[in-house]
């Protein structure tokens, strides 16, 4: 048995990709102005078999946590910022929170592990996957089990 996140996607429906790309050209916006979002919409259309793909109900899941590669000196901010960001997601002050509200999408915030501990906040799902990821310069950032726990929490 495989985990749901590793199952194969359905095959795209023949011809729908072209119809969806054509549809993008007729929407009221400059061609290509939505960047990768347009390509994603075309791919979703082909997978759904409909040139006008839909996500209903819409959900946005933010997986937040500290990363171990911070030990390499590559992070722009200290790890304490992660907890502040999670708090901002939860209280609705982050850009993604506003986008979710404006579009009627359910926003789920999953705290996958922070080195500085965490607050118990309404609307934040806390996962026991450790104090953030490991340093991927030294080995895998997460185990398959940790990944599964985090993804399942956001499902």
One Martini backbone bead per residue (centre of mass of N, CA, C, O) as a GRO file, in nm:
protein
  155
    1UNK     BB    1   0.096   0.037   0.022
    2UNK     BB    2   0.036   0.367  -0.041
    3UNK     BB    3   0.061   0.685  -0.012
    4UNK     BB    4  -0.134   0.942  -0.118
    5UNK     BB    5   0.122   1.131  -0.211
    6UNK     BB    6   0.240   0.877  -0.409
    7UNK     BB    7   0.029   0.875  -0.603
    8UNK     BB    8  -0.090   0.868  -0.903
    9UNK     BB    9  -0.191   1.053  -1.140
   10UNK     BB   10  -0.391   1.122  -1.365
   11UNK     BB   11  -0.442   1.127  -1.683
   12UNK     BB   12  -0.443   1.329  -1.923
   13UNK     BB   13  -0.663   1.476  -2.134
   14UNK     BB   14  -0.698   1.473  -2.447
   15UNK     BB   15  -0.686   1.819  -2.562
   16UNK     BB   16  -0.723   1.998  -2.303
   17UNK     BB   17  -0.464   2.155  -2.289
   18UNK     BB   18  -0.515   2.327  -2.545
   19UNK     BB   19  -0.786   2.449  -2.454
   20UNK     BB   20  -0.674   2.584  -2.196
   21UNK     BB   21  -0.461   2.762  -2.333
   22UNK     BB   22  -0.664   2.914  -2.507
   23UNK     BB   23  -0.833   3.026  -2.275
   24UNK     BB   24  -0.607   3.204  -2.152
   25UNK     BB   25  -0.602   3.404  -2.408
   26UNK     BB   26  -0.923   3.508  -2.331
   27UNK     BB   27  -0.856   3.643  -2.087
   28UNK     BB   28  -0.860   3.924  -1.867
   29UNK     BB   29  -0.529   3.953  -1.962
   30UNK     BB   30  -0.217   3.938  -1.990
   31UNK     BB   31  -0.013   3.747  -2.142
   32UNK     BB   32   0.155   3.575  -1.881
   33UNK     BB   33   0.091   3.739  -1.603
   34UNK     BB   34   0.071   3.459  -1.412
   35UNK     BB   35   0.264   3.261  -1.500
   36UNK     BB   36   0.271   2.960  -1.342
   37UNK     BB   37  -0.037   2.961  -1.298
   38UNK     BB   38  -0.115   2.898  -1.589
   39UNK     BB   39   0.023   2.621  -1.610
   40UNK     BB   40  -0.135   2.498  -1.376
   41UNK     BB   41  -0.419   2.531  -1.499
   42UNK     BB   42  -0.365   2.354  -1.746
   43UNK     BB   43  -0.296   2.097  -1.591
   44UNK     BB   44  -0.558   2.073  -1.431
   45UNK     BB   45  -0.743   2.051  -1.672
   46UNK     BB   46  -0.626   1.785  -1.783
   47UNK     BB   47  -0.683   1.620  -1.519
   48UNK     BB   48  -1.005   1.701  -1.517
   49UNK     BB   49  -1.126   1.736  -1.818
   50UNK     BB   50  -1.125   2.071  -1.812
   51UNK     BB   51  -1.069   2.391  -1.933
   52UNK     BB   52  -1.223   2.478  -1.647
   53UNK     BB   53  -1.094   2.470  -1.369
   54UNK     BB   54  -1.154   2.343  -1.027
   55UNK     BB   55  -1.167   2.452  -0.672
   56UNK     BB   56  -1.394   2.256  -0.468
   57UNK     BB   57  -1.280   2.330  -0.214
   58UNK     BB   58  -1.068   2.567  -0.106
   59UNK     BB   59  -0.714   2.523  -0.017
   60UNK     BB   60  -0.461   2.633   0.215
   61UNK     BB   61  -0.125   2.519   0.283
   62UNK     BB   62   0.097   2.584   0.554
   63UNK     BB   63   0.432   2.488   0.585
   64UNK     BB   64   0.605   2.522   0.889
   65UNK     BB   65   0.965   2.570   0.952
   66UNK     BB   66   1.266   2.475   1.035
   67UNK     BB   67   1.600   2.474   0.906
   68UNK     BB   68   1.912   2.313   0.923
   69UNK     BB   69   2.079   2.491   0.709
   70UNK     BB   70   2.138   2.737   0.895
   71UNK     BB   71   2.429   2.631   0.978
   72UNK     BB   72   2.550   2.753   0.690
   73UNK     BB   73   2.460   3.067   0.661
   74UNK     BB   74   2.179   3.105   0.454
   75UNK     BB   75   2.004   3.280   0.634
   76UNK     BB   76   1.834   3.589   0.669
   77UNK     BB   77   1.706   3.465   0.934
   78UNK     BB   78   1.617   3.388   1.227
   79UNK     BB   79   1.437   3.135   1.382
   80UNK     BB   80   1.238   3.325   1.542
   81UNK     BB   81   1.069   3.411   1.289
   82UNK     BB   82   0.891   3.163   1.248
   83UNK     BB   83   0.694   3.206   1.483
   84UNK     BB   84   0.596   3.484   1.387
   85UNK     BB   85   0.478   3.383   1.121
   86UNK     BB   86   0.275   3.184   1.235
   87UNK     BB   87   0.120   3.394   1.395
   88UNK     BB   88   0.040   3.567   1.145
   89UNK     BB   89  -0.122   3.353   1.003
   90UNK     BB   90  -0.330   3.300   1.238
   91UNK     BB   91  -0.431   3.620   1.257
   92UNK     BB   92  -0.430   3.735   0.939
   93UNK     BB   93  -0.150   3.915   0.848
   94UNK     BB   94  -0.088   3.767   0.601
   95UNK     BB   95  -0.103   3.745   0.269
   96UNK     BB   96  -0.228   3.456   0.263
   97UNK     BB   97  -0.465   3.528   0.448
   98UNK     BB   98  -0.596   3.735   0.262
   99UNK     BB   99  -0.631   3.558   0.012
  100UNK     BB  100  -0.811   3.351   0.144
  101UNK     BB  101  -1.040   3.537   0.229
  102UNK     BB  102  -1.101   3.666  -0.059
  103UNK     BB  103  -1.144   3.344  -0.176
  104UNK     BB  104  -1.272   3.134   0.032
  105UNK     BB  105  -1.033   2.995   0.174
  106UNK     BB  106  -0.888   2.747   0.344
  107UNK     BB  107  -0.666   2.793   0.618
  108UNK     BB  108  -0.369   2.602   0.680
  109UNK     BB  109  -0.156   2.560   0.965
  110UNK     BB  110   0.166   2.396   0.980
  111UNK     BB  111   0.368   2.293   1.241
  112UNK     BB  112   0.676   2.114   1.175
  113UNK     BB  113   0.897   2.281   1.336
  114UNK     BB  114   1.069   2.448   1.607
  115UNK     BB  115   1.349   2.562   1.776
  116UNK     BB  116   1.177   2.786   1.968
  117UNK     BB  117   0.920   2.677   1.966
  118UNK     BB  118   0.565   2.730   2.071
  119UNK     BB  119   0.256   2.835   2.027
  120UNK     BB  120  -0.079   2.818   2.121
  121UNK     BB  121  -0.279   2.830   1.832
  122UNK     BB  122  -0.533   2.913   1.669
  123UNK     BB  123  -0.515   2.735   1.360
  124UNK     BB  124  -0.274   2.548   1.458
  125UNK     BB  125  -0.093   2.274   1.350
  126UNK     BB  126   0.080   2.048   1.550
  127UNK     BB  127   0.382   1.876   1.482
  128UNK     BB  128   0.571   1.580   1.566
  129UNK     BB  129   0.888   1.633   1.383
  130UNK     BB  130   1.049   1.825   1.538
  131UNK     BB  131   1.291   2.107   1.531
  132UNK     BB  132   1.291   2.053   1.243
  133UNK     BB  133   1.513   2.017   1.016
  134UNK     BB  134   1.774   1.897   0.874
  135UNK     BB  135   2.084   1.907   0.736
  136UNK     BB  136   2.121   1.862   0.389
  137UNK     BB  137   2.446   1.856   0.393
  138UNK     BB  138   2.437   1.577   0.589
  139UNK     BB  139   2.139   1.496   0.493
  140UNK     BB  140   1.838   1.437   0.535
  141UNK     BB  141   1.585   1.648   0.629
  142UNK     BB  142   1.383   1.400   0.614
  143UNK     BB  143   1.176   1.166   0.677
  144UNK     BB  144   0.918   0.986   0.565
  145UNK     BB  145   0.760   1.006   0.829
  146UNK     BB  146   0.765   1.312   0.864
  147UNK     BB  147   0.628   1.380   0.603
  148UNK     BB  148   0.364   1.226   0.655
  149UNK     BB  149   0.277   1.381   0.909
  150UNK     BB  150   0.259   1.659   0.776
  151UNK     BB  151   0.068   1.601   0.538
  152UNK     BB  152  -0.165   1.484   0.705
  153UNK     BB  153  -0.220   1.745   0.871
  154UNK     BB  154  -0.296   1.914   0.592
  155UNK     BB  155  -0.547   1.740   0.468
   0.00000   0.00000   0.00000
